[in-house]
Amino acid sequence: MDLLELMKTRRSIRKYLPDRVEKEKLLKIQEAGLYAPNPGGRQGTKIIIVDDPELIDKIGVVNASCENRNWGVGVSSDQPSIIDDISIKSGFYNAPALAMVCIRRDGFEKVNPIGSAFCCAENMVLEAYDLGVSSCIVGRAEATFRFPEMQALLDEWGLDPDYLPVVFVCLGYINGSYPKVKPRNEGRTLFIE
Ligand SMILES: Cc1cc2nc3c(=O)[nH]c(=O)nc-3n(C[C@H](O)[C@H](O)[C@H](O)COP(=O)(O)O)c2cc1C
């Protein structure tokens, strides 16, 4: 698909089939994240893929518990978020695969490491969509890993303790029909000549 068309039609998907995403596709999505722009060219992020639905649900329940779910603002009617539907238990919406982008705690990427992580996430959601895999960026990573049992998982996986997950990307195949493009708000551009 043309890149602009891909960007315009990608949506955040929160209804997933239990079908697993093929490992080759997950590896390509992970690789896409590695090629994101990064502050000072330092490539300070690490990208973990978790391909274990049970474990993802376990982390997802903790992730959802970190949100104040009374925003009073709707996120999506066709792909309800944990804000829209308080009966949703996992902040990862039962996605069968999950990417986690981690930054260095020691300031290795001198400026805006969080921005760096989100650039990785954006690369990954676009690559996923191009591969026919649906996705949703999810936050609350730092809050999720403040729980000792969650931090213990990072230790178990052998993640260098200098690294801290800051953003998640849910990955899976959509359950149902793909939602339409959302219209853009007016007045968001200026063009200076
Ligand atoms: C920085 C950031 C954080 C987000 N965090 C969440 C989240 O925690 N949970 C969620 O369901 N969606 C999250 N999203 C997805 C947004 O809700 C979604 O992009 C937005 O509603 C626009 O919908 P669209 O992606 O389908 O166009 C996040 C997106 C971004 C960019």
PDBQT file of the ligand as one rigid body, heavy atoms in Angstrom, charges set to zero:
ROOT
HETATM    1  C1  LIG A 201       1.035   8.225  23.147  1.00  0.00    +0.000 C 
HETATM    2  C2  LIG A 201      -0.143   7.323  22.941  1.00  0.00    +0.000 A 
HETATM    3  C3  LIG A 201      -0.648   6.603  24.014  1.00  0.00    +0.000 A 
HETATM    4  C4  LIG A 201      -1.756   5.779  23.825  1.00  0.00    +0.000 A 
HETATM    5  N1  LIG A 201      -2.205   5.044  24.878  1.00  0.00    +0.000 NA
HETATM    6  C5  LIG A 201      -3.258   4.233  24.702  1.00  0.00    +0.000 A 
HETATM    7  C6  LIG A 201      -3.683   3.409  25.771  1.00  0.00    +0.000 A 
HETATM    8  O1  LIG A 201      -3.103   3.406  26.864  1.00  0.00    +0.000 OA
HETATM    9  N2  LIG A 201      -4.742   2.602  25.561  1.00  0.00    +0.000 N 
HETATM   10  C7  LIG A 201      -5.393   2.556  24.355  1.00  0.00    +0.000 A 
HETATM   11  O2  LIG A 201      -6.340   1.786  24.229  1.00  0.00    +0.000 OA
HETATM   12  N3  LIG A 201      -5.002   3.320  23.306  1.00  0.00    +0.000 NA
HETATM   13  C8  LIG A 201      -3.950   4.146  23.462  1.00  0.00    +0.000 A 
HETATM   14  N4  LIG A 201      -3.505   4.895  22.406  1.00  0.00    +0.000 N 
HETATM   15  C9  LIG A 201      -4.204   4.818  21.110  1.00  0.00    +0.000 C 
HETATM   16  C10 LIG A 201      -5.097   6.052  20.922  1.00  0.00    +0.000 C 
HETATM   17  O3  LIG A 201      -6.230   5.949  21.747  1.00  0.00    +0.000 OA
HETATM   18  C11 LIG A 201      -5.510   6.148  19.433  1.00  0.00    +0.000 C 
HETATM   19  O4  LIG A 201      -4.364   6.321  18.651  1.00  0.00    +0.000 OA
HETATM   20  C12 LIG A 201      -6.464   7.321  19.213  1.00  0.00    +0.000 C 
HETATM   21  O5  LIG A 201      -7.681   7.107  19.860  1.00  0.00    +0.000 OA
HETATM   22  C13 LIG A 201      -6.715   7.564  17.714  1.00  0.00    +0.000 C 
HETATM   23  O6  LIG A 201      -7.295   6.413  17.141  1.00  0.00    +0.000 OA
HETATM   24  P1  LIG A 201      -6.641   5.696  15.872  1.00  0.00    +0.000 P 
HETATM   25  O7  LIG A 201      -5.249   5.272  16.255  1.00  0.00    +0.000 OA
HETATM   26  O8  LIG A 201      -7.553   4.531  15.581  1.00  0.00    +0.000 OA
HETATM   27  O9  LIG A 201      -6.627   6.686  14.764  1.00  0.00    +0.000 OA
HETATM   28  C14 LIG A 201      -2.381   5.702  22.550  1.00  0.00    +0.000 A 
HETATM   29  C15 LIG A 201      -1.842   6.403  21.474  1.00  0.00    +0.000 A 
HETATM   30  C16 LIG A 201      -0.727   7.191  21.664  1.00  0.00    +0.000 A 
HETATM   31  C17 LIG A 201      -0.141   7.906  20.476  1.00  0.00    +0.000 C 
ENDROOT
TORSDOF 0
